[in-house]
Amino acid sequence: MQAVLILEDGTVFHGRSFGAQGINCGEVVFNTAMSGYQEILTDPSYHEQIVTMTYPLIGNYGTNEADAESRGVFAKGFIVKEYCDWPSNWRSGKSLGDYLKENGVIGLEGIDTRKLVLHIREKGAMRAVIAAGEYQLEKLKAQLADYPGLVGRDIVKDVAAKEPYGWDEGVSDILSGSRCKGDDRYKVVAYDFGIKRNIIRLLVSYGCRVQVVPAKTSAVDVISLRPDGVFLSNGPGDPEPVKYATDAVSELLGQVPIFGICLGHQILGQALGGKTYKLKFGHHGANHPVKNLQTGSIEITSQNHGFCVDMDSLSDKGVEITHMNLNDKTVEGIRCPDKAAFSVQYHPEAAPGPHDSGYLFERFTKLMAKSQA
């Protein structure tokens, strides 16, 4: 079945469908990971994005329930050079194509993904419409013209939990199926702006009892839970309109240790008095080099964000840069010692990606232990 991608600048890519039929608008981005496509698709941070994989062959190990990072698929479209419809892996439960159909996501294959990626790198991430099945190009262009894009919109509300919930499941061993569970030494309240499951699993494995709360939970309600620490999760879109989260974190600063990841990092930056801005084409992939400025070591990291903290806006706020992206020198980590708060822009929980940055979860527990002393 035919499928098409139309960019806001009028560029058109024709290919074949391997997922659901339909029409979706979103921001088209590219991801440089070689694997981990199911975790990418189920990461709520990809809400309203059309993901292009730079690795040419995708789908060869299928999909399974254990690799889902949330309750469903949040990407609006998935683009690959070549789709493998015959997966071969002992964990595979169904093909990627069937998984996309089941979740109503359009898959597009057979286009020149290198050309698309180079176009995005030159022109920047842009609004796009993807369609499979019956469609008319002119109507698609009109629909795309009405799509507002991500800037200035709060799309966290679309993916965040509606009700609080507890979590006690740690990281699992794939071969044995056993779970690594800590000693429940610390009570952590985790804000869900679009949280990934592996973040919560790691918190549990490092000895935390985790209570996940909706994005709009007030600081007063969080403090009433008497947490040892507060975690700020990843999530989609522009952090600036998520003012309710910034206001809550502003009130929490100094009362309890805080650790943020991705959107949580940006919200912490805003709560400390800083500003954020949109990157040209963002950072998406599992192989981004980041320098730890405190140790001098280089970490290979998993990333997914289109916005960044402006460190110039934090220059007089007592905030230190702890990590820097070696590709474009953007800030990847900050800390505010007098507020017992720190955050990173990348994803130390991986899923998918390397585990170089897992030490940050231990740093959070040490910060909570120091606060208890």
Secondary structure, 3 states (H helix, E strand, C coil): CEEEEEECCCCEEEEEECCCCEEEEEEEEEECCCCCHHHHHCCHHHCCEEEEECCCEECCCCECHHHCCCCCCCCCEEEECEECCCCCCCCCCECHHHHHHHCCCEEEECCCHHHHHHHHHHHCCEEEEEEECCCCHHHHHHHHHHCCCCCCCCCHHHHCCCCCEEECCCEECCCCCCEECCCCCEEEEEEECCCCHHHHHHHHHCCEEEEEEECCCCHHHHHHCCCCEEEECCCCCCCCCCHHHHHHHHHHCCCCCEEEECHHHHHHHHHCCCEEEEEEEEEEEEEEEEEECCCCCEEEEEEEEEEEEEHHHHCCCCCEEEEEECCCCCEEEEEEHHHCEEEECCECCCCCCCCCCCHHHHHHHHHHHHHHC
